[in-house]
Amino acid sequence: MIVKKYQHTPAEDVTMPGAEAVTIRWLLGKDSPAPNFYLRLFEVQPGGHSPYHTHAMEHEIFILEGQGRINAKGVQYAVSAGSFALVEPNEEHQFENTGKSVLKFLCLVPREK
């Protein structure tokens, strides 16, 4: 069993081209014994956003704090604390902070095999 505070996991800058003011914390990542999923915490500063991108894995998202939107194929979904979303495989998407405080969300993805 692993039990920790998220603050004990270092925040790393998201360096993917197109990312602005986004960090990731790998709460349960490649170095964990979790057999099926990775658990990540993203923090997007006001005015920041992830790149608009796609990939083959699904994402399960839960918004913890802040306000923002998920942009997908010309549709914008407003999100705030308590919102959740499923980003399907190969679905174009971007996470954007539209508020005045940090947008913080959990992201669960399948473990790479």
Steps between C-alpha positions, in 0.01 A plus 500: 500500500609855428366791704646849455414869480500633145736780604773239554495421128700754297319721250664484157446750220304361207742553212281376216496768223198726546480460879493824699533519879410134570660259747447129555548287810526125436318385813504138381722462196751268339690456826192390695374143532154605369419224247239670279492881524711811546363777722618851420426843646511797263522861613428768240576859594258782408520559124681168450401200291610159383576456132214408269583135431389138460631160607384141500415476871184601681506758784273515801505853644378640833523875567613573857535879499464800274313577180580421143387330190573193298527584131418221254434520123348848510296432816585659833390338826505720810637318807546584867558320829294180501480466120619179339562393143593210278737581215471209261797349314613714205265785595656843447509693826654785697466607863489876556489708819242778461494603867706711737639211709679174422298241305583170668380163369566129533557299185484121492646322194572136419847381594729453202559131445 
